[in-house]
Amino acid sequence: MEAPVKIAQTLDCKGLLCPLPIIKISKAIKTIAVGEVLEMLATDPGSVPDMEAFQNQTGHEVVAKSSAAGVFRFLVRRAK
């Protein structure tokens, strides 16, 4: 069994619409160390394809994603 992911920072983007969650995570990911994980919480369904695009464009790895009660949760590891 894998060890639980240690979260360096949580970014609450609930209630924000595209592209605000992506703008916020782009800024926030620069504040954590390479290899650390940022948790982002969002309610915009558009954040799901946006995070895939973010991963492809930036190289930062979405290590986990889930949703519950209308909230999407992404764990993103800083790559560089």
C-alpha angles and dihedrals in degrees: 000000000000121000113252113266113257108229115216096189140359121220114200109206096158111145094019120118129216128316096022098075090053093046090050095047091047089058097038096050088063090061095062129069123262108273094025121118128239120201117212124191118196138166098199110102086209088069090076097066089032091059091049089053090045090053092048094046100043104029091231108139123239096214096180140006130182140155134214132168092356095308120117116209123199128183111202125189116210109239104188 
